[in-house]
Amino acid sequence: MALDPLSLIMNRNVGEGLYLARQYDQAIEQERKALELDPNFLPAHYDLGMAYVQKSMYKESMAEFAKVLVMSPNDTLALADLGYTYAVAGRRAEAQKVLDKLDELSKQKYVPAWLRAKIYAGLGEKDKAFVWLEKAYEERSSTTGGRFVPIKMDPIYDPLRSDPRFADLLHRMNLQP
């Protein structure tokens, strides 16, 4: 079966796979192809932003999440991805503001716990990241609206992998460490 070059979903899925395989340049290229088909396709903006952040292209990453937030204000995934970008870029105050915004939004709607975990992982605050990952596990967070299930592969969790709590969490999720 050949990849339909005009399928937004297929282009995005290939890009996400490349991101998870840590092939960031190819992921960027693939997500750009999806955005050529539809510049308003939010999933491609998320993935493109995350590929940029893994290449330390923070300005470009922030621009992608800003585009999403213009199209979808209060989008919790885009906010968390922006917060993660701020965190790894060393912009702690901005990352904390995003955490505060997620707290405010959680008073109005469901905000998955793993969104906060990713920001704390980016900040290097492992204990807080694990608190929120445990909450995500307890609430049975899924890939609906995001990336909790690919926890085993997602590069944002690389700083947590050497911690025994990470292997324990994967084990409880029936994933091999």
Rosetta blueprint (number, residue, H / E / L):
1 M L
2 A L
3 L L
4 D L
5 P L
6 L L
7 S L
8 L H
9 I H
10 M H
11 N H
12 R H
13 N H
14 V H
15 G H
16 E H
17 G H
18 L H
19 Y H
20 L H
21 A L
22 R L
23 Q L
24 Y H
25 D H
26 Q H
27 A H
28 I H
29 E H
30 Q H
31 E H
32 R H
33 K H
34 A H
35 L H
36 E H
37 L H
38 D L
39 P L
40 N L
41 F L
42 L H
43 P H
44 A H
45 H H
46 Y H
47 D H
48 L H
49 G H
50 M H
51 A H
52 Y H
53 V H
54 Q H
55 K L
56 S L
57 M L
58 Y H
59 K H
60 E H
61 S H
62 M H
63 A H
64 E H
65 F H
66 A H
67 K H
68 V H
69 L H
70 V H
71 M H
72 S L
73 P L
74 N L
75 D L
76 T H
77 L H
78 A H
79 L H
80 A H
81 D H
82 L H
83 G H
84 Y H
85 T H
86 Y H
87 A H
88 V H
89 A L
90 G L
91 R L
92 R H
93 A H
94 E H
95 A H
96 Q H
97 K H
98 V H
99 L H
100 D H
101 K H
102 L H
103 D H
104 E H
105 L H
106 S L
107 K L
108 Q L
109 K L
110 Y L
111 V L
112 P L
113 A H
114 W H
115 L H
116 R H
117 A H
118 K H
119 I H
120 Y H
121 A H
122 G H
123 L H
124 G L
125 E L
126 K H
127 D H
128 K H
129 A H
130 F H
131 V H
132 W H
133 L H
134 E H
135 K H
136 A H
137 Y H
138 E H
139 E L
140 R L
141 S L
142 S L
143 T L
144 T L
145 G L
146 G L
147 R L
148 F L
149 V H
150 P H
151 I H
152 K H
153 M L
154 D L
155 P H
156 I H
157 Y H
158 D H
159 P H
160 L H
161 R L
162 S L
163 D L
164 P H
165 R H
166 F H
167 A H
168 D H
169 L H
170 L H
171 H H
172 R H
173 M L
174 N L
175 L L
176 Q L
177 P L
